[in-house]
């Protein structure tokens, strides 16, 4: 949980919005996002740790999330400087002019950066 929270907050610049501990149900939650909480209308990512689980398989029905950024090139540089893994450098999407990039979180999930 700690490395995922660190990635989303320190590498991607999100805020840790809240955490929930459910020891009887054997799980912990952390919610991250760019806003200050779901009351401000911003989307959130829910990170889940199931107590006693040492590894997870990547889901087969999940592709990636996308985050809008003002400058994908600058975002990639900042992510790399923070120790993040840029797997597709910023540049135009194939067949178009929208600038995108991809990064991977510590668990291997892909995050698309879309320049707006």
Kinemage of the C-alpha trace (Angstrom):
@kinemage 1
@onewidth
@group {chain A} dominant
@subgroup {mainchain}
@vectorlist {calphas} color= white
{ca unk a 1} P 0.000 0.000 0.000
{ca unk a 2} L 2.775 2.429 0.924
{ca unk a 3} L 4.583 2.153 -2.406
{ca unk a 4} L 1.330 2.687 -4.319
{ca unk a 5} L 0.395 5.731 -2.213
{ca unk a 6} L 3.922 7.084 -2.707
{ca unk a 7} L 3.688 6.585 -6.491
{ca unk a 8} L 0.330 8.309 -6.895
{ca unk a 9} L 1.182 11.187 -4.516
{ca unk a 10} L 4.926 11.748 -4.966
{ca unk a 11} L 5.350 10.717 -8.614
{ca unk a 12} L 1.978 11.706 -10.138
{ca unk a 13} L 1.246 14.575 -7.738
{ca unk a 14} L -2.136 13.376 -6.471
{ca unk a 15} L -3.369 13.931 -2.917
{ca unk a 16} L -4.023 11.224 -0.373
{ca unk a 17} L -7.679 11.995 0.322
{ca unk a 18} L -8.484 9.471 3.033
{ca unk a 19} L -7.787 5.976 4.289
{ca unk a 20} L -10.013 3.286 5.760
{ca unk a 21} L -8.925 0.326 7.848
{ca unk a 22} L -11.207 -2.718 8.035
{ca unk a 23} L -9.309 -5.244 10.195
{ca unk a 24} L -12.324 -7.507 10.731
{ca unk a 25} L -12.849 -7.720 6.971
{ca unk a 26} L -9.069 -7.957 6.408
{ca unk a 27} L -8.566 -5.049 4.033
{ca unk a 28} L -7.295 -1.474 3.957
{ca unk a 29} L -8.264 1.290 1.533
{ca unk a 30} L -6.584 4.503 0.406
{ca unk a 31} L -8.235 7.042 -1.877
{ca unk a 32} L -6.089 9.337 -4.049
{ca unk a 33} L -7.000 12.098 -6.491
{ca unk a 34} L -6.076 15.545 -7.734
{ca unk a 35} L -8.864 17.299 -5.846
{ca unk a 36} L -9.401 17.720 -2.138
{ca unk a 37} L -12.075 15.012 -1.899
{ca unk a 38} L -15.082 13.652 -3.763
{ca unk a 39} L -17.194 16.619 -2.621
{ca unk a 40} L -15.345 18.797 -5.141
{ca unk a 41} L -16.446 16.607 -8.069
{ca unk a 42} L -12.996 15.214 -8.846
{ca unk a 43} L -12.459 11.576 -9.706
{ca unk a 44} L -10.677 9.347 -7.231
{ca unk a 45} L -8.690 6.131 -7.407
{ca unk a 46} L -9.356 3.567 -4.710
{ca unk a 47} L -6.293 1.529 -3.728
{ca unk a 48} L -7.038 -1.710 -1.888
{ca unk a 49} L -4.743 -3.903 0.186
{ca unk a 50} L -6.148 -7.278 1.202
{ca unk a 51} L -4.400 -8.313 4.423
{ca unk a 52} L -2.188 -11.364 4.009
{ca unk a 53} L -2.019 -11.140 0.197
{ca unk a 54} L 1.567 -10.924 -1.077
{ca unk a 55} L 0.927 -10.532 -4.811
{ca unk a 56} L -1.859 -9.700 -7.238
{ca unk a 57} L -2.443 -10.577 -10.899
{ca unk a 58} L -3.178 -7.750 -13.316
{ca unk a 59} L -6.856 -7.780 -14.210
{ca unk a 60} L -7.781 -9.019 -17.666
{ca unk a 61} L -10.722 -6.620 -18.041
{ca unk a 62} L -8.767 -3.504 -17.101
{ca unk a 63} L -6.780 -1.515 -19.640
{ca unk a 64} L -5.644 1.776 -18.144
{ca unk a 65} L -6.771 5.052 -16.647
{ca unk a 66} L -6.189 8.412 -18.314
{ca unk a 67} L -5.208 11.681 -16.670
{ca unk a 68} L -5.391 15.071 -18.318
{ca unk a 69} L -2.204 17.141 -17.976
{ca unk a 70} L -1.347 20.619 -19.284
{ca unk a 71} L 2.053 19.503 -20.685
{ca unk a 72} L 2.725 15.800 -21.280
{ca unk a 73} L 6.420 16.393 -22.046
{ca unk a 74} L 6.969 18.218 -18.740
{ca unk a 75} L 4.892 15.622 -16.866
{ca unk a 76} L 7.114 12.818 -18.209
{ca unk a 77} L 10.263 14.643 -17.127
{ca unk a 78} L 8.849 15.236 -13.645
{ca unk a 79} L 7.715 11.600 -13.356
{ca unk a 80} L 11.144 10.291 -14.400
{ca unk a 81} L 12.877 12.691 -11.992
{ca unk a 82} L 10.642 11.322 -9.210
{ca unk a 83} L 11.623 7.735 -9.999
{ca unk a 84} L 8.550 6.868 -12.064
{ca unk a 85} L 8.543 4.577 -15.101
{ca unk a 86} L 7.626 6.285 -18.398
{ca unk a 87} L 6.830 3.475 -20.844
{ca unk a 88} L 5.836 5.670 -23.799
{ca unk a 89} L 7.404 9.098 -24.073
{ca unk a 90} L 5.182 12.077 -24.816
{ca unk a 91} L 4.316 12.545 -28.475
{ca unk a 92} L 1.433 12.623 -30.929
{ca unk a 93} L -1.028 9.753 -30.888
{ca unk a 94} L -0.719 7.570 -33.988
{ca unk a 95} L -2.747 9.139 -36.801
{ca unk a 96} L -3.566 12.310 -34.864
{ca unk a 97} L -2.167 15.348 -33.144
{ca unk a 98} L -3.228 14.768 -29.525
{ca unk a 99} L -0.120 14.485 -27.342
{ca unk a 100} L -0.108 11.438 -25.067
{ca unk a 101} L 2.321 9.446 -22.939
{ca unk a 102} L 2.120 6.330 -20.773
{ca unk a 103} L 3.536 5.592 -17.347
{ca unk a 104} L 3.310 2.425 -15.287
{ca unk a 105} L 2.609 2.303 -11.558
{ca unk a 106} L 4.606 0.040 -9.196
{ca unk a 107} L 2.134 -2.816 -9.723
{ca unk a 108} L 2.295 -2.648 -13.536
{ca unk a 109} L -0.941 -0.748 -14.190
{ca unk a 110} L -0.820 1.700 -17.088
{ca unk a 111} L -1.698 5.382 -16.819
{ca unk a 112} L -2.157 7.466 -19.952
{ca unk a 113} L -1.285 11.147 -19.800
{ca unk a 114} L -3.317 13.223 -22.267
{ca unk a 115} L -2.166 16.767 -22.931
{ca unk a 116} L -5.037 19.252 -22.936
